[in-house]
Amino acid sequence: MDTLDLEIDYYKNQLTELILPATLMDCFEMFRRSELRKAAQAFNEKELSWLLLTMNEFRGADDRKEGFDLLFDPLMYTVDHPAWSAAPGTSIELPILNSALYEMTGRGTNFRVIADSQIAVLSVLTDGYPDEAIIGLAEMGAAALADSGAKIANRKSAIIYLALNASTRLEDYWAEDNSLWRKAGSRLVTMPDVVAELKALMIRNGRGDEAIVESDLTCYTEEEVRCFAFHASKFLLSRKSKHLALCGRCQERVQGWIDWAHGAEDRARRNGNDSMTQA
């Protein structure tokens, strides 16, 4: 492992505060988790534990989740989504949620039959919970899914929302055949500029005992990325090394060139040529 590889690993291991998102999907993940934390403030820790226990009982012993962010996780429906590599942004198109698909699907279809059976199961499991707890839990689910248009008005609608969007049986159905979801189209989620918000927070609060200024949050140019990837000494002397610890996207950009260089070295060795042309 070369010097810059060690430097990147060191920064990643030391990172205990915030880091700027690397991709559009990172922005979405940061946004939805923030919304979930706000919604969860309606409950105490004991109440949250009981609610999670009930939802895991609903899901089954083979697919339990350790937190509500994983229980209500829209990212499982985003395999090969371009947002995993797209630059950070403030809007993202995602697959339609099961709760919205339910309203568009006629009775007697496979999706509707599975969905209705799941609603019945959750209705029994949550029978002992007060209405406000079930409604609050559904609002947590909507927050985690970044579903600003969720229709949660009473206990019945809350149970329907929870059952549809936390069902392992519907997840399995999607994994076997996602054509119904694809035909239904996508949903657009609009987010605040989480990058700008995090930059302002970092400048205001610093990181531990270390002050952060605007220049520490300025992304590298393409020339700097290539230079830092191939010349560790120039990187360490540039006075711009702090940015690498704070910016996920620049970490990926630098690491991408390092990976390319290692690949080129391997190809050169296989071809009997130990030299390579540096970018």
Backbone torsions as a table, in degrees:
resi	resn	phi	psi	omega
1	MET	NA	129.6	-176.5
2	ASP	-85.0	179.9	-172.5
3	THR	-60.5	-43.4	-177.1
4	LEU	-70.4	-34.5	174.2
5	ASP	-58.6	-45.6	179.1
6	LEU	-63.4	-38.7	-180.0
7	GLU	-63.9	-44.0	179.4
8	ILE	-62.7	-46.1	179.8
9	ASP	-61.6	-39.5	179.8
10	TYR	-62.2	-47.6	-179.4
11	TYR	-62.6	-41.3	-179.8
12	LYS	-63.6	-41.0	-178.9
13	ASN	-70.1	-30.3	-178.6
14	GLN	-84.3	-11.5	-174.3
15	LEU	-71.2	106.0	179.5
16	THR	-116.7	-6.6	179.8
17	GLU	-107.2	-146.1	-177.2
18	LEU	-85.4	154.3	175.0
19	ILE	-136.7	139.0	179.9
20	LEU	-65.6	136.8	-177.0
21	PRO	-64.0	146.6	-177.9
22	ALA	-89.1	-28.0	-173.7
23	THR	-137.7	170.9	175.4
24	LEU	-61.6	-37.8	178.6
25	MET	-66.3	-34.6	175.3
26	ASP	-62.4	-39.7	177.8
27	CYS	-61.5	-45.5	179.6
28	PHE	-62.4	-43.7	-179.3
29	GLU	-62.1	-42.0	179.7
30	MET	-65.4	-40.9	-179.0
31	PHE	-65.1	-48.5	-175.0
32	ARG	-67.9	-36.5	178.5
33	ARG	-66.9	-35.4	176.6
34	SER	-64.9	-43.0	178.5
35	GLU	-65.2	-37.6	178.4
36	LEU	-63.5	-42.9	179.9
37	ARG	-60.2	-38.9	179.0
38	LYS	-64.1	-45.9	-178.0
39	ALA	-66.4	-32.8	-177.4
40	ALA	-71.8	-13.7	-179.6
41	GLN	-66.2	-12.5	178.1
42	ALA	-73.1	-12.4	-177.0
43	PHE	-122.2	157.3	170.4
44	ASN	-91.9	174.8	-174.3
45	GLU	-62.9	-39.2	-179.8
46	LYS	-64.8	-42.1	179.1
47	GLU	-64.4	-41.4	178.6
48	LEU	-63.3	-39.2	179.5
49	SER	-62.9	-43.9	179.5
50	TRP	-66.0	-40.3	179.6
51	LEU	-65.6	-41.2	178.5
52	LEU	-66.0	-39.1	177.9
53	LEU	-60.6	-42.9	179.6
54	THR	-65.5	-43.2	-179.5
55	MET	-68.0	-33.3	176.3
56	ASN	-70.4	-33.0	174.4
57	GLU	-64.4	-38.7	176.9
58	PHE	-63.2	-41.9	-178.0
59	ARG	-71.3	-33.4	-179.6
60	GLY	108.7	157.3	-173.4
61	ALA	-64.6	-24.8	-175.3
62	ASP	-84.5	-7.9	-176.5
63	ASP	-143.8	54.8	178.4
64	ARG	-80.2	152.0	179.8
65	LYS	-118.6	146.9	-176.2
66	GLU	-87.8	-12.0	-179.5
67	GLY	-157.0	165.2	-178.6
68	PHE	-69.9	-25.6	177.1
69	ASP	-66.3	-29.0	177.2
70	LEU	-89.1	-28.4	178.4
71	LEU	-67.6	-46.7	177.0
72	PHE	-105.5	82.6	-171.4
73	ASP	-122.6	100.9	-179.9
74	PRO	-72.6	-11.1	-174.7
75	LEU	-72.1	-19.9	178.6
76	MET	-65.7	-19.2	179.5
77	TYR	-94.7	12.1	-173.1
78	THR	-118.8	32.5	177.4
79	VAL	-59.1	132.4	179.6
80	ASP	64.3	18.6	178.0
81	HIS	-69.0	136.0	-178.7
82	PRO	-62.5	-20.0	-178.7
83	ALA	-67.2	-16.6	178.3
84	TRP	-67.2	-22.5	179.4
85	SER	-120.6	-5.3	-179.4
86	ALA	-72.8	154.8	178.3
87	ALA	-65.5	155.2	178.0
88	PRO	-54.2	147.9	-178.5
89	GLY	-158.8	-169.6	-175.2
90	THR	-119.9	4.6	174.5
91	SER	-147.1	148.9	-176.7
92	ILE	-148.1	137.8	174.9
93	GLU	-94.1	129.0	-177.5
94	LEU	-130.4	159.4	177.0
95	PRO	-58.7	152.4	179.2
96	ILE	-63.9	145.9	179.0
97	LEU	-78.8	153.8	179.5
98	ASN	-58.6	-35.9	-179.0
99	SER	-65.1	-36.1	177.0
100	ALA	-75.4	-37.0	179.3
101	LEU	-65.1	-33.5	180.0
102	TYR	-59.2	-41.1	-179.2
103	GLU	-69.7	-20.8	-177.7
104	MET	-96.9	-6.2	-172.2
105	THR	-106.7	133.4	-177.3
106	GLY	-76.3	159.2	177.7
107	ARG	-64.2	147.5	177.7
108	GLY	91.4	-13.5	177.1
109	THR	-74.9	157.9	-179.8
110	ASN	-56.5	-43.9	-180.0
111	PHE	-59.3	-47.2	-175.9
112	ARG	-67.4	-38.2	179.2
113	VAL	-62.6	-46.5	178.4
114	ILE	-63.5	-45.1	-177.3
115	ALA	-61.0	-46.2	-178.8
116	ASP	-64.0	-37.5	178.3
117	SER	-66.6	-36.0	178.8
118	GLN	-69.4	-37.3	176.7
119	ILE	-61.9	-42.0	179.2
120	ALA	-63.6	-41.7	179.6
121	VAL	-62.8	-47.1	-177.5
122	LEU	-68.8	-31.8	177.7
123	SER	-59.8	-40.5	179.2
124	VAL	-70.5	-43.9	-176.8
125	LEU	-63.7	-31.9	-175.4
126	THR	-100.5	13.8	-174.3
127	ASP	-58.9	-33.0	-176.7
128	GLY	-86.0	-3.6	-177.4
129	TYR	-89.6	142.5	177.0
130	PRO	-68.0	157.1	-177.3
131	ASP	-56.1	-42.8	-175.4
132	GLU	-64.5	-30.7	178.1
133	ALA	-69.5	-43.2	-179.4
134	ILE	-67.7	-41.9	178.6
135	ILE	-65.3	-42.3	178.3
136	GLY	-63.3	-38.4	177.9
137	LEU	-65.3	-41.6	177.9
138	ALA	-64.0	-36.3	177.2
139	GLU	-66.9	-34.0	173.4
140	MET	-63.8	-42.7	178.1
141	GLY	-60.8	-43.7	179.3
142	ALA	-63.3	-37.8	178.0
143	ALA	-65.1	-44.7	-179.5
144	ALA	-65.5	-29.3	179.8
145	LEU	-91.0	-1.5	-177.2
146	ALA	54.5	46.8	-177.2
147	ASP	-104.6	86.1	-176.4
148	SER	-70.8	-18.1	-179.0
149	GLY	-99.7	16.9	-178.0
150	ALA	-60.5	135.7	-179.2
151	LYS	-101.5	86.3	-178.6
152	ILE	-120.2	98.8	-174.0
153	ALA	-113.0	-22.9	-175.7
154	ASN	-157.3	-176.1	-177.1
155	ARG	-60.2	-45.3	-177.6
156	LYS	-60.0	-49.1	-179.3
157	SER	-66.3	-32.3	178.3
158	ALA	-66.6	-43.9	179.6
159	ILE	-64.5	-41.4	177.3
160	ILE	-59.9	-46.0	-178.5
161	TYR	-62.1	-45.7	-179.0
162	LEU	-64.7	-46.6	-177.2
163	ALA	-62.1	-42.3	-176.8
164	LEU	-70.5	-38.6	-172.6
165	ASN	-95.0	1.4	176.1
166	ALA	-127.0	15.8	-174.2
167	SER	-84.3	124.4	174.6
168	THR	-71.3	-31.1	179.9
169	ARG	-65.8	-38.7	176.8
170	LEU	-72.3	-33.5	174.7
171	GLU	-62.9	-42.4	178.4
172	ASP	-65.4	-38.9	178.6
173	TYR	-62.3	-43.5	178.0
174	TRP	-61.7	-41.8	-178.7
175	ALA	-63.7	-33.4	179.8
176	GLU	-77.9	-37.5	-176.9
177	ASP	-158.7	103.3	-176.6
178	ASN	-96.6	14.8	-176.2
179	SER	-61.2	-36.1	179.7
180	LEU	-62.1	-41.9	178.6
181	TRP	-66.9	-43.0	-178.4
182	ARG	-65.0	-40.8	179.5
183	LYS	-67.1	-29.4	-177.7
184	ALA	-74.1	-13.2	179.8
185	GLY	89.6	-165.6	-174.7
186	SER	-122.6	174.2	174.9
187	ARG	-121.3	149.1	-179.7
188	LEU	-105.7	125.6	177.5
189	VAL	-109.6	123.1	177.3
190	THR	-102.5	131.4	-175.5
191	MET	-122.0	160.3	168.9
192	PRO	-69.4	169.3	177.3
193	ASP	-78.4	87.7	-175.5
194	VAL	-65.9	-28.8	178.1
195	VAL	-64.4	-48.9	179.6
196	ALA	-63.2	-39.8	179.2
197	GLU	-63.4	-42.1	-179.8
198	LEU	-68.4	-38.2	177.5
199	LYS	-60.9	-44.7	179.5
200	ALA	-63.3	-40.0	178.9
201	LEU	-65.3	-42.4	179.8
202	MET	-63.7	-42.4	-179.7
203	ILE	-66.8	-37.2	-177.9
204	ARG	-71.8	-42.5	-172.9
205	ASN	-103.9	-16.0	-174.7
206	GLY	71.8	-162.5	179.6
207	ARG	-138.4	100.5	-172.9
208	GLY	68.1	-127.7	177.4
209	ASP	-92.6	5.8	-173.3
210	GLU	-100.8	125.1	177.6
211	ALA	-75.5	148.0	177.8
212	ILE	-124.7	132.2	178.2
213	VAL	-116.9	170.4	-175.5
214	GLU	-54.9	-40.1	-178.1
215	SER	-64.9	-26.6	177.7
216	ASP	-68.2	-19.0	-175.6
217	LEU	-107.4	10.4	178.5
218	THR	-86.6	123.0	-176.8
219	CYS	-66.7	151.8	178.7
220	TYR	-69.4	147.4	170.5
221	THR	-73.5	166.7	178.2
222	GLU	-61.2	-36.8	178.9
223	GLU	-66.0	-40.9	178.2
224	GLU	-65.4	-39.6	179.1
225	VAL	-59.0	-48.1	-180.0
226	ARG	-65.0	-41.2	-179.5
227	CYS	-64.0	-46.7	-177.9
228	PHE	-67.3	-31.6	-179.6
229	ALA	-68.5	-33.2	-174.3
230	PHE	-104.8	-13.6	-177.2
231	HIS	-131.7	87.6	-176.4
232	ALA	-60.2	-35.7	-178.3
233	SER	-64.7	-40.3	178.2
234	LYS	-65.5	-36.6	177.6
235	PHE	-62.6	-47.7	-175.9
236	LEU	-69.2	-25.8	179.9
237	LEU	-93.6	-2.7	-172.5
238	SER	-78.0	-15.1	-174.1
239	ARG	64.7	17.7	177.7
240	LYS	-116.6	12.0	-175.7
241	SER	-69.4	-26.1	-178.6
242	LYS	-61.2	-33.4	-177.6
243	HIS	-60.2	-33.0	-177.2
244	LEU	-63.3	-30.7	179.0
245	ALA	-76.3	-16.3	-172.8
246	LEU	-107.3	-14.0	-171.6
247	CYS	-123.8	109.5	179.0
248	GLY	-63.4	-35.7	-177.8
249	ARG	-68.0	-41.8	179.3
250	CYS	-70.2	-31.8	172.7
251	GLN	-58.3	-45.3	-179.1
252	GLU	-68.3	-37.1	-179.8
253	ARG	-65.0	-46.8	178.9
254	VAL	-65.4	-44.9	-179.5
255	GLN	-62.5	-33.4	178.6
256	GLY	-61.3	-41.8	177.9
257	TRP	-70.2	-36.3	176.6
258	ILE	-62.4	-44.4	179.0
259	ASP	-62.7	-39.5	178.4
260	TRP	-62.7	-43.5	-179.3
261	ALA	-63.3	-42.9	178.6
262	HIS	-64.0	-38.7	177.5
263	GLY	-64.8	-39.5	179.1
264	ALA	-65.8	-38.8	177.4
265	GLU	-62.4	-43.3	179.9
266	ASP	-63.6	-41.9	179.3
267	ARG	-64.7	-39.0	-179.9
268	ALA	-64.6	-41.0	179.0
269	ARG	-64.4	-41.1	178.8
270	ARG	-64.2	-28.4	179.1
271	ASN	-89.5	4.2	178.9
272	GLY	78.8	22.0	-178.9
273	ASN	-128.7	112.2	-175.4
274	ASP	-84.8	-1.9	179.8
275	SER	-99.7	157.3	178.0
276	MET	-146.5	156.5	178.7
277	THR	-91.9	124.7	178.5
278	GLN	-81.7	146.8	178.5
279	ALA	-73.5	NA	NA
